[in-house]
């Protein structure tokens, strides 16, 4: 943490301590006492254990979807945790609950919903999607949920949890949904993913909107990973066609703990029609008494939720607005440029071949040499490169399995002698990686 932020944090922690003491002296019970020697020993051991992590903070890490929270968010979360508010009811944290309502208003405006909406933070994108599908079931209790073959596995899993029928929609070569394969009368809600977790692909919302309206089908957007890229919807860096129509969806999920610079866990779900709040109606014998205002627990499937998550996100949005030229926009532009730079360098490489052009900041590619003839050769070489980077600690990538039938459509020069092929995948979530791509690719190429 920077010296400036550490200084501000320590100063404001003292202010919080003064507030705590303003209610009168209160000495912690003896059962809570720990000796200085024990504290030092335990935290020394903890430090050693934590150093066993991969360097998620550094541009050499281009593996999974792991983005360090901003130091501003870390400091705000730490301050709030000295109080440990619970945002289920206003009783558990009036200020943090108000901050949550404020950040949800900011998100609703950002996604085009305006003032009329219902929404709240969740502990993850998984739970946010669960709530969206639960509302989908309550809205159309006898109908199925449809989602593409590239959608996150959580949708199929949550359909099982909710005992909902699920329909997987094939994707055509042009990226459109093969709507001819499904029966519209069976579908209550169609899930559209703006930023798939595999390839970072933006699914065709523009295709689904008129089709869904024609058949009276709800639309749920899973933007858990890609949602904050909407800041670039009017820039030349992404195709804004689908991003500009998000407000047409009935519900939207986004994960602030991915591209929103937040600590785990912080997800969010929004509903365009606030009347879906009737599905959440319940009674509690001991909460919701301190205020007649809406308690967040009255519109949430989760009960206890960390108020610190709302505090951290609120603080972050004060410093980094959701704008193209200020705040989040320039950060995401760097991530996008990292992927485009990597793609351009690989087009000219003799050892690395891009699988397909990235739509966001996820770059997929595969290594080749003079003896690479089939998909099994590619899989072996990909695993070799993956393991070399981990072993030498010079770079960190991830592996991605692709059906050989899909792979050979894009790269027909290779024989499909196995059903699947393993390729390499880089998730370029850190803006620092925009200036590191040439070095990263040089290191990858030197590994085989």
C-alpha positions as CSV (number, residue, x, y, z in Angstrom):
1,X,0.0,0.0,0.0
2,X,1.3,3.5,-0.9
3,X,2.7,5.7,1.9
4,X,0.0,8.3,1.2
5,X,-2.9,5.8,1.4
6,X,-1.3,4.2,4.5
7,X,-1.0,7.6,6.1
8,X,-4.6,8.5,5.4
9,X,-5.8,5.0,6.6
10,X,-4.0,5.3,9.9
11,X,-5.3,8.8,10.5
12,X,-8.9,7.8,9.8
13,X,-8.6,4.6,11.8
14,X,-7.7,6.8,14.7
15,X,-10.8,8.9,14.0
16,X,-12.9,5.7,14.0
17,X,-11.3,4.7,17.3
18,X,-12.2,8.1,18.8
19,X,-15.8,7.6,17.7
20,X,-15.8,4.1,19.3
21,X,-14.5,5.6,22.6
22,X,-17.1,8.4,22.5
23,X,-19.7,5.9,23.8
24,X,-17.7,5.4,27.0
25,X,-14.7,3.4,28.1
26,X,-15.0,-0.3,27.2
27,X,-12.2,-2.7,28.0
28,X,-12.0,-5.9,25.9
29,X,-12.7,-9.0,28.0
30,X,-9.7,-11.0,29.2
31,X,-10.8,-14.0,27.1
32,X,-9.9,-11.9,24.0
33,X,-6.4,-11.2,25.0
34,X,-3.5,-12.5,23.0
35,X,0.2,-12.0,23.9
36,X,2.4,-9.9,21.8
37,X,4.8,-12.8,21.3
38,X,1.9,-15.0,20.0
39,X,0.7,-12.3,17.6
40,X,4.2,-11.8,16.2
41,X,4.7,-15.6,15.8
42,X,1.3,-16.2,14.1
43,X,1.5,-13.3,11.7
44,X,5.1,-14.2,10.7
45,X,3.8,-17.7,9.9
46,X,0.8,-16.1,8.0
47,X,3.2,-14.0,5.9
48,X,5.2,-17.0,4.9
49,X,2.1,-18.9,3.9
50,X,0.7,-16.0,1.8
51,X,3.9,-15.8,-0.1
52,X,3.0,-19.2,-1.6
53,X,0.5,-17.4,-3.9
54,X,1.1,-16.7,-7.5
55,X,2.0,-13.0,-8.3
56,X,-1.5,-11.9,-9.1
57,X,-0.4,-8.2,-8.7
58,X,2.3,-8.3,-11.3
59,X,2.0,-8.1,-15.1
60,X,3.8,-11.5,-15.5
61,X,0.6,-13.0,-14.1
62,X,-1.8,-13.5,-17.1
63,X,-3.5,-16.6,-16.0
64,X,-7.0,-16.6,-14.4
65,X,-9.5,-13.8,-13.7
66,X,-7.7,-12.5,-10.6
67,X,-7.3,-8.8,-10.4
68,X,-5.9,-7.1,-7.2
69,X,-8.3,-4.7,-5.5
70,X,-7.2,-1.1,-5.7
71,X,-5.5,0.2,-2.6
72,X,-8.3,2.7,-2.1
73,X,-10.8,-0.2,-1.8
74,X,-8.4,-2.1,0.5
75,X,-8.2,0.8,2.8
76,X,-11.9,1.5,2.8
77,X,-12.7,-2.2,3.5
78,X,-10.2,-2.2,6.4
79,X,-11.8,0.8,7.9
80,X,-15.3,-0.6,7.7
81,X,-14.2,-3.9,9.1
82,X,-13.3,-2.3,12.4
83,X,-17.0,-1.9,12.7
84,X,-18.1,-4.9,10.7
85,X,-21.5,-3.7,9.5
86,X,-24.1,-6.2,8.2
87,X,-26.1,-4.8,5.3
88,X,-29.0,-7.2,5.7
89,X,-31.0,-4.7,7.7
90,X,-30.6,-1.0,8.5
91,X,-30.1,-2.1,12.1
92,X,-26.8,-3.7,11.1
93,X,-25.3,-0.8,9.3
94,X,-27.2,2.4,8.4
95,X,-24.3,4.2,6.7
96,X,-23.1,1.2,4.7
97,X,-26.6,0.4,3.7
98,X,-27.0,3.9,2.3
99,X,-23.7,3.6,0.5
100,X,-25.0,0.3,-1.1
101,X,-28.1,2.0,-2.3
102,X,-26.0,4.8,-3.7
103,X,-23.7,2.5,-5.6
104,X,-26.6,0.5,-7.0
105,X,-28.1,3.8,-8.3
106,X,-24.8,4.6,-9.9
107,X,-24.7,1.1,-11.6
108,X,-28.4,1.4,-12.6
109,X,-27.7,4.7,-14.3
110,X,-24.5,3.3,-15.9
111,X,-26.4,0.4,-17.4
112,X,-29.2,2.7,-18.6
113,X,-31.9,1.7,-16.2
114,X,-32.3,5.2,-14.7
115,X,-34.2,5.8,-11.5
116,X,-36.7,2.9,-11.7
117,X,-35.0,-0.3,-10.8
118,X,-34.4,-2.8,-8.0
119,X,-31.0,-4.1,-7.1
120,X,-28.4,-4.8,-4.5
121,X,-24.9,-6.1,-3.9
122,X,-24.3,-9.9,-3.4
123,X,-21.4,-12.0,-2.2
124,X,-20.5,-13.1,-5.8
125,X,-21.6,-13.2,-9.4
126,X,-22.8,-16.8,-8.8
127,X,-25.3,-15.6,-6.2
128,X,-26.2,-12.6,-8.3
129,X,-27.0,-14.9,-11.2
130,X,-28.9,-17.3,-8.9
131,X,-31.2,-14.4,-7.8
132,X,-31.8,-13.4,-11.4
133,X,-32.7,-16.9,-12.4
134,X,-34.9,-17.2,-9.3
135,X,-36.8,-14.1,-10.3
136,X,-37.0,-15.6,-13.8
137,X,-38.6,-18.7,-12.3
138,X,-41.0,-16.7,-10.2
139,X,-42.0,-14.7,-13.3
140,X,-42.5,-17.7,-15.5
141,X,-42.8,-20.7,-13.2
142,X,-43.5,-23.3,-15.9
143,X,-41.0,-22.2,-18.4
144,X,-37.3,-22.9,-19.1
145,X,-34.1,-20.9,-19.0
146,X,-32.1,-20.7,-22.2
147,X,-28.4,-19.9,-22.5
148,X,-25.7,-20.4,-25.0
149,X,-23.2,-23.2,-25.1
150,X,-20.5,-20.6,-24.2
151,X,-22.3,-19.4,-21.1
152,X,-20.8,-19.9,-17.7
153,X,-21.5,-23.3,-16.1
154,X,-23.2,-21.5,-13.2
155,X,-26.4,-21.1,-15.2
156,X,-26.8,-24.8,-15.8
157,X,-25.9,-25.5,-12.2
158,X,-28.3,-22.9,-10.8
159,X,-31.1,-24.3,-13.0
160,X,-30.5,-27.6,-11.2
161,X,-30.7,-25.9,-7.8
162,X,-33.9,-24.1,-8.8
163,X,-35.3,-27.3,-10.5
164,X,-35.7,-25.3,-13.7
165,X,-35.6,-26.7,-17.2
166,X,-32.5,-25.6,-19.1
167,X,-31.9,-25.2,-22.8
168,X,-28.5,-24.9,-24.3
169,X,-28.4,-22.8,-27.5
170,X,-25.8,-23.6,-30.1
171,X,-23.6,-20.8,-31.5
172,X,-23.3,-20.4,-35.3
173,X,-20.0,-19.7,-37.0
174,X,-20.9,-16.0,-37.2
175,X,-21.3,-15.8,-33.4
176,X,-25.1,-15.6,-33.6
177,X,-27.4,-17.8,-31.5
178,X,-28.9,-20.7,-33.5
179,X,-32.5,-19.8,-32.5
180,X,-33.9,-22.3,-35.0
181,X,-33.0,-25.1,-32.6
182,X,-35.2,-24.0,-29.8
183,X,-39.0,-23.7,-29.2
184,X,-39.8,-20.1,-28.1
185,X,-43.0,-21.1,-26.3
186,X,-40.9,-23.2,-23.8
187,X,-38.6,-20.4,-22.8
188,X,-39.3,-17.9,-20.1
189,X,-35.9,-16.2,-19.9
190,X,-32.9,-16.0,-22.3
191,X,-29.4,-15.4,-20.8
192,X,-27.0,-13.3,-22.9
193,X,-23.4,-13.1,-21.8
194,X,-21.5,-9.9,-22.4
195,X,-18.0,-11.1,-21.8
196,X,-17.8,-14.9,-21.6
197,X,-15.3,-16.2,-19.1
198,X,-13.6,-18.5,-21.6
199,X,-12.8,-16.3,-24.6
200,X,-14.2,-12.9,-23.5
201,X,-16.8,-13.0,-26.3
202,X,-19.7,-10.5,-26.4
203,X,-22.9,-12.4,-27.3
204,X,-25.4,-11.0,-29.8
205,X,-27.8,-9.0,-27.6
206,X,-28.9,-7.1,-30.7
207,X,-30.1,-10.4,-32.2
208,X,-31.9,-11.5,-29.0
209,X,-33.8,-8.3,-28.2
210,X,-36.3,-8.3,-31.1
211,X,-36.7,-12.1,-31.0
212,X,-37.4,-12.1,-27.2
213,X,-39.9,-9.2,-27.5
214,X,-41.7,-11.0,-30.3
215,X,-42.1,-14.1,-28.1
216,X,-42.6,-12.4,-24.7
217,X,-39.4,-13.8,-23.4
218,X,-37.4,-12.1,-20.6
219,X,-33.7,-11.2,-21.2
220,X,-31.1,-11.6,-18.5
221,X,-27.6,-10.2,-19.2
222,X,-24.7,-12.0,-17.5
223,X,-22.1,-9.2,-17.5
224,X,-20.3,-10.5,-14.4
225,X,-16.9,-10.3,-16.2
226,X,-17.4,-7.8,-19.0
227,X,-19.9,-5.3,-17.5
228,X,-17.5,-2.5,-16.8
229,X,-16.4,-2.5,-20.5
230,X,-19.6,-0.5,-21.1
231,X,-17.5,2.5,-20.2
232,X,-15.9,2.1,-23.7
233,X,-19.2,1.6,-25.6
234,X,-18.6,4.9,-27.5
235,X,-14.9,4.4,-28.1
236,X,-13.1,2.8,-31.1
237,X,-11.7,0.0,-28.9
238,X,-14.9,-2.1,-28.8
239,X,-18.0,-2.6,-30.9
240,X,-20.6,-0.7,-29.0
241,X,-23.6,-2.4,-30.8
242,X,-24.5,-4.7,-27.9
243,X,-23.3,-2.5,-25.0
244,X,-25.5,0.3,-26.1
245,X,-28.6,-1.9,-25.7
246,X,-28.1,-3.2,-22.2
247,X,-31.0,-1.2,-20.8
248,X,-33.4,-3.3,-22.8
249,X,-32.7,-6.4,-20.6
250,X,-34.9,-7.3,-17.7
251,X,-32.0,-8.0,-15.4
252,X,-28.2,-7.5,-15.3
253,X,-25.4,-9.0,-13.2
254,X,-22.0,-7.5,-12.8
255,X,-19.0,-8.5,-10.6
256,X,-17.2,-5.5,-9.0
257,X,-14.7,-7.9,-7.7
258,X,-13.5,-8.6,-11.2
259,X,-13.0,-5.4,-13.2
260,X,-14.5,-3.2,-10.5
261,X,-11.2,-3.1,-8.5
262,X,-13.0,-4.6,-5.4
263,X,-11.9,-7.4,-2.9
264,X,-13.8,-10.7,-3.0
265,X,-16.7,-11.0,-2.6
266,X,-18.7,-8.3,-4.3
267,X,-21.3,-9.1,-7.0
268,X,-24.3,-7.1,-8.0
269,X,-27.8,-7.8,-9.5
270,X,-30.2,-5.3,-11.0
271,X,-33.8,-5.6,-12.2
272,X,-35.4,-3.2,-14.6
273,X,-38.8,-3.6,-13.1
274,X,-38.9,-2.8,-9.4
275,X,-42.2,-4.8,-9.1
276,X,-40.2,-8.0,-9.0
277,X,-39.6,-7.0,-5.3
278,X,-42.9,-8.7,-4.6
279,X,-41.2,-12.1,-5.0
280,X,-38.9,-11.4,-2.1
281,X,-41.7,-10.5,0.4
282,X,-41.1,-12.2,3.7
283,X,-41.5,-11.5,7.4
284,X,-38.9,-11.4,10.2
285,X,-39.7,-11.3,13.9
286,X,-36.6,-9.3,15.0
287,X,-35.4,-7.2,12.1
288,X,-36.6,-4.2,10.0
289,X,-37.8,-2.2,13.0
290,X,-35.4,0.7,13.2
291,X,-36.7,2.4,10.0
292,X,-39.7,2.4,7.7
293,X,-37.3,2.8,4.8
294,X,-36.5,-0.2,2.6
295,X,-34.1,-2.6,4.2
296,X,-31.8,-4.4,1.7
297,X,-32.6,-7.7,3.2
298,X,-36.2,-7.3,2.0
299,X,-35.0,-7.5,-1.6
300,X,-32.3,-10.1,-1.3
301,X,-32.1,-13.9,-1.1
302,X,-29.0,-13.6,1.0
303,X,-29.3,-12.5,4.6
304,X,-26.1,-11.4,6.3
305,X,-23.9,-9.5,3.8
306,X,-20.6,-7.6,4.4
307,X,-21.4,-3.9,4.7
308,X,-17.6,-3.4,4.1
309,X,-18.1,-4.5,0.5
310,X,-20.5,-1.6,-0.1
311,X,-18.2,0.8,1.7
312,X,-15.2,-0.2,-0.4
313,X,-17.1,0.0,-3.7
314,X,-18.7,3.4,-2.8
315,X,-15.2,4.8,-1.9
316,X,-13.8,3.4,-5.2
317,X,-16.6,5.0,-7.3
318,X,-15.9,8.4,-5.6
319,X,-12.3,8.2,-6.9
320,X,-12.9,6.3,-10.2
321,X,-16.2,7.3,-12.0
322,X,-17.7,5.0,-14.6
323,X,-16.7,7.2,-17.5
324,X,-14.8,6.7,-20.8
325,X,-12.3,9.4,-20.3
326,X,-12.0,9.4,-16.5
327,X,-11.9,6.7,-13.9
328,X,-12.7,3.2,-15.1
329,X,-12.6,4.0,-18.8
330,X,-8.8,4.6,-19.1
331,X,-8.1,1.5,-17.0
332,X,-10.2,-0.8,-19.2
333,X,-8.8,0.8,-22.3
334,X,-5.3,-0.3,-21.2
335,X,-6.6,-3.8,-20.6
336,X,-8.2,-3.9,-24.1
337,X,-5.0,-2.5,-25.7
338,X,-3.0,-5.2,-24.0
339,X,-5.1,-7.9,-25.7
340,X,-4.9,-6.1,-29.1
341,X,-1.2,-5.6,-28.8
342,X,-0.6,-9.2,-27.9
343,X,-2.8,-10.3,-30.9
344,X,-0.9,-8.1,-33.3
345,X,2.5,-9.4,-32.1
346,X,1.4,-13.0,-32.4
347,X,0.1,-12.5,-36.0
348,X,3.7,-11.8,-36.9
349,X,5.2,-14.5,-34.6
350,X,6.7,-17.7,-36.0
351,X,6.1,-19.5,-32.7
352,X,2.7,-18.3,-31.4
353,X,-0.6,-18.3,-33.3
354,X,-3.7,-16.4,-32.1
355,X,-6.7,-18.7,-31.8
356,X,-9.1,-15.8,-32.7
357,X,-9.1,-12.0,-32.4
358,X,-10.0,-11.0,-28.8
359,X,-13.2,-9.0,-28.3
360,X,-12.3,-7.7,-24.8
361,X,-9.1,-8.4,-22.8
362,X,-8.9,-12.2,-23.0
363,X,-6.3,-13.5,-25.5
364,X,-6.2,-17.1,-26.7
365,X,-3.4,-18.6,-28.7
366,X,-1.3,-21.7,-29.2
367,X,2.4,-22.5,-29.7
368,X,3.8,-24.2,-32.8
369,X,7.1,-25.5,-34.1
370,X,8.4,-27.2,-37.2
371,X,6.8,-30.6,-36.2
372,X,3.4,-29.4,-35.3
373,X,0.8,-31.2,-37.4
374,X,-2.2,-32.0,-35.4
375,X,-4.2,-30.9,-32.3
376,X,-2.5,-33.4,-30.0
377,X,0.9,-31.8,-30.9
378,X,-0.6,-28.4,-30.0
379,X,-2.0,-29.7,-26.7
380,X,1.4,-31.2,-25.7
381,X,3.2,-28.0,-26.6
382,X,0.7,-25.8,-24.8
383,X,1.0,-27.8,-21.6
384,X,4.8,-27.6,-22.0
385,X,4.8,-23.8,-22.2
386,X,2.2,-23.5,-19.4
387,X,4.4,-25.6,-17.1
388,X,7.7,-23.9,-18.1
389,X,6.4,-20.5,-17.1
390,X,5.2,-21.8,-13.7
391,X,8.5,-23.6,-13.1
392,X,10.7,-20.7,-14.0
393,X,8.3,-18.1,-12.5
394,X,8.8,-16.0,-15.7
395,X,5.1,-15.9,-16.7
396,X,1.8,-17.4,-15.6
397,X,-0.8,-18.4,-18.2
398,X,-3.9,-20.7,-18.2
399,X,-5.0,-23.6,-20.4
400,X,-8.2,-23.6,-22.3
401,X,-9.9,-26.6,-23.9
402,X,-11.5,-26.2,-27.3
403,X,-13.5,-28.8,-29.2
404,X,-11.3,-29.9,-32.1
405,X,-14.2,-29.4,-34.5
406,X,-14.3,-25.7,-33.6
407,X,-10.6,-25.3,-33.6
408,X,-10.1,-26.8,-37.1
409,X,-12.8,-24.5,-38.6
410,X,-10.5,-21.6,-37.7
411,X,-7.2,-23.4,-38.3
412,X,-7.9,-26.2,-40.9
413,X,-4.2,-26.8,-41.5
414,X,-4.1,-29.0,-38.4
415,X,-5.5,-32.5,-38.2
416,X,-8.2,-33.2,-35.6
417,X,-6.7,-36.5,-34.3
418,X,-8.3,-35.9,-30.9
419,X,-11.7,-34.6,-29.8
420,X,-10.3,-31.6,-27.8
421,X,-7.3,-29.4,-28.0
422,X,-5.6,-27.5,-25.2
423,X,-4.5,-24.0,-26.1
424,X,-3.1,-21.1,-24.0
425,X,-5.2,-18.3,-22.6
426,X,-4.1,-14.9,-21.1
427,X,-6.5,-12.8,-19.1
428,X,-5.1,-9.3,-19.3
429,X,-6.9,-7.6,-16.4
430,X,-4.1,-5.2,-15.3
431,X,-3.6,-1.9,-17.1
432,X,0.2,-2.4,-16.6
433,X,0.1,-5.3,-19.1
434,X,-0.5,-2.9,-22.0
435,X,3.2,-1.9,-21.8
436,X,4.4,-5.4,-20.9
437,X,3.0,-7.5,-23.8
438,X,6.1,-7.5,-25.9
439,X,8.2,-8.7,-22.9
440,X,5.6,-11.3,-22.0
441,X,5.5,-12.7,-25.5
442,X,9.3,-12.8,-25.7
443,X,9.4,-14.8,-22.5
444,X,6.7,-17.2,-23.8
445,X,8.5,-17.7,-27.1
446,X,11.8,-18.3,-25.3
447,X,10.3,-21.1,-23.2
448,X,10.1,-23.6,-26.1
